[in-house]
Structure formats: C-alpha cells, structure tokens
Amino acid sequence: MAIIKSLEDAAALFPSFKELNFLITLFSFLEKYGLLCVEVEFYIAILGLLLTLCHVFVLTRKPMMTSSIISIMIGMGIYDALSMIFAISVKDLIYNFYRDECTPPFTFAEFVIFLLLAHSRENMMRSSTWLGLVMALFRFLALRFASKPGILKISKICYGFIAAFITFLVSCVLTFFNVFRSKLVESGKWTAGEKCNLEFDNDYIIYRQQISEVYNASNQLLLRILTFVNAISTKVLIDESLQFVNFSQILPSLLLPIFTILLIIEIRKARKKITNASSHVQKRTDKTTYLVIFMTTTFFIASLPAGIFSLFQVMYSDEGFIYLSSLVDHFCSVILTVNASVHCIICFVMSTDYRKQTKMILGIQPKKINTNSIF
C-alpha cells in the first residue's frame, strides 16, 4: 500500500494536483479509519448475516409469495447474505496489505484464495445492486403501464426470480473476465526488518498482480473495454501492486436517483386517478412504491461515495487515485453492508403483512394472514 507522508510522495502520486497538503491530510484520515472500517464491517456483517437469513426466511413463506417485488427481494437477500459471508472471510486477509515490516506477505496459495473470495464478494454485491435497479424498474413499469396486461405480467412472482437469475449470470460473466485479466508474478523476496528480531524458517516471495498477455495485446484493447464496462457498472480488482481497488458503481449512482424521481412522479399521477372504490387498493399500492423508493434511495446513498471517486478516476489518470479508491472502498463496503443488513427492518416497518408473517413465525400471532400483500 502506497503511503503519503511528505509533499514529495504526494507529488509523485498526484502530479495533476497542486493542493498537496490537502492530499496528505486526506490520505492520513483514510488510512487511519480505513482499517477501522474493516474491523467494524466484520461485526456488522455477522449481525447482518443473521438478520438477512431471517429476512429471506420470512419472504419465502407461501403467504408472502405474491409478486415479482418479493422474488427480487429474495434474490437480493441471498446475494447480500453471500456477500456478508465473503466479507467475514476476507477480513484478516485484507490486513496483510497493510502489514508492517515484521509480517510476511501472502504466499501464492493465500493470494489466490484472497482473490477468489474478493471477486466472489464483488459478484454478489454487483448482483444485489443491479437487482435494486431492476426492482425500481419493475415497479415503475407496473405504475406507468397499469392498464396494459402484457406489461403487468412482470408483476408475477416468476419474473422476479428470472430477473435475479439473469442478473447473476451477467454479473458472473463480468467477474469471469475480471478474474483472468491479471496473473500473479514474483516481484522479489521478502526479508524482515532490522527491528523485528525474528527468524523465519521459510523464504517468502512477494507476489504482485500483472496484466495478462491477452489483455495487453492490441494496445490493451480488451483491457480498456473491460475497464470501461467495470467503471460504469461496479467494482473490480485492478492493480499491479497487490491492492484491492474500487472502480465502484457509477451506473447505479446515476440511475438510482433517476428511478426514484420517476417513481415519485408516477405515484403522484396514480393518486390523481384515484376513486373512492379503489382507495384501499391505492393505499396498499402506495406503500409498495414507497418501500421501493426507500430501498432505492438507500442503495443510491451507499453507492454514491464510490461513484464519485470513480468519476475522478475517469477524469484523472494519476496513480494516487487507485490507492485512494482502495481506501474509500473500505468506507463504502461498510455502508453497503449496513444497507443490506437493514432491509428486513425496512420491510418490517413498512409492510403490514411482513409484520404479521414475522409475528406468526415467532408464535405471537394466530396463523392467519391476509394474502393480499402490499408488495
């Protein structure tokens, strides 16, 4: 991990910037609290995993299986749970990138395991975020074309599962190309610092990532295409010096607020057409839309910081932004994990049927639930 401690360090990493003192302060802040975020996320992920598994269990009860919004949320819950499992798994491995002079580097096998876990986590986070967009899109279409039966077919439970599966497959394709975009090469032997007073029986080789020959061909054409796709969609692992780098979520950061505004416009239009006979149905429809709007907004807030740094990486080619992005990723990961963890709370607060089903599972309510879910 590159460290900025002097004006010379800042100038070397950020040749396009003149406010070097600000960069030193920013780097110091991110380095100080970045590892703290990794520690905090570990415990949030444990709690969030338990909450998310309970959330998925409630959603998969038969009385709740009423629309594509439910099946999409089930898919999101599964992806979020897997993402938290991977987050818990990589916690100690991430610390190795910030090791001191007395800590040996990754072995080849450990590095491969870390990359597999990190890529798998990114795949789950990408799939969950994209499903947030799909959920908002489905809800918008259901409101906008409420009088067209052909469009309303997307409200069926099966279409949500299909959307979740297709989203996962597309994300897997992108992950596949990310995995093979680089290879591990030796960059020298590691020796303990003079202050360590430690002796190691084995020689430790320092490994780093290097862009593979396929991606370097034709003036890195394939690499440029993949980087562009990643930059507008999600995070990737890209670096030649063992760093976990975030190109983040520009596309979700742009589309999520747009979908939110469209949903607000559509719900206002629907209210103007309301009749006394349909007021109860309209109220339940409003609750569904408000739920989607709230979840879409939380996705946007969680994705925004990383999206901003992605835009800077597109605008500037300074190497320092790669390291800044890797540090900012720790903060963004905590926000995304918190966001995923509270989905069950959001549903419990906003859905009457979700509360009834939860109480029934806990045995504090008779086994009778209205199947006309607000979803």
Secondary structure, DSSP 8 states (H G I E B T S, - for coil): -----SHHHHHHH-TT-S-HHHHHHHHHHHHHHHHHHHHHHHHHHHHHHHHHHHHHHHHTSGGG--SHHHHHHHHHHHHHHHHHHHHHHHHHHHHGGG--TTS----HHHHHHHHHHHHHHHHHHHHHHHHHHHHHHHHHHHHHTTT-HHHHGGGSHHHHHHHHHHHHHHHHHHHHHHHTTEEEEEEEEE---TTT----SS-EEEEEEEE-HHHHHHHHHHHHHHHHHHHTT------SSS-------HHHHHHHHHHHHHHHHHHHHHHHT--GGGHHHHHHHHHHHHHHHHHHHHHHHHHHHHHHHHHHHHH---THHHHHHHHHHHHHHHHHHHHHHTHHHHHHHH-HHHHHHHHHHTTSS-S---SS---
